[in-house]
Amino acid sequence: QVQLEESGGGLVQNGGSLRLSCQMSGGLLSSFGMAWFRQAPGKEREFVTAISRSDITSLADSVKGRFTIYRSNRDNVVGLQMNSLKPEDTAVYHCAARIWHVSLDESQYNYWGQGTQVTVSS
């Protein structure tokens, strides 16, 4: 059974940086398109960024130029480097895995992590 575990969240000041990691177990990362979604209090979960098996990335407009997704199939890890953080980035960040392909649609993902809290203070 594939499992995803996020880490790296925390409290950071406006303009700061954080790096999130998502460790996959029970499967081979190389078989999955991977994505990060986030959910802020009182809001629906939204797409943040995704990376295909061939390392093609896509980003939500709100994070372009600030966030970078990357993957290491050797280590079975997907990372999210977040720079120039803003208070509106405060949310629980979830990684998600979809067999073979990525999607912007969260309903297309097969596996989810429990999430890690990111809080950006103003």
Helices and strands as residue ranges (DSSP letters): E 3-7, E 10-13, E 18-25, G 29-31, E 32-39, E 46-51, E 57-59, G 61-63, E 67-72, E 77-82, G 87-89, E 91-99, G 106-108, E 111-112, E 116-121
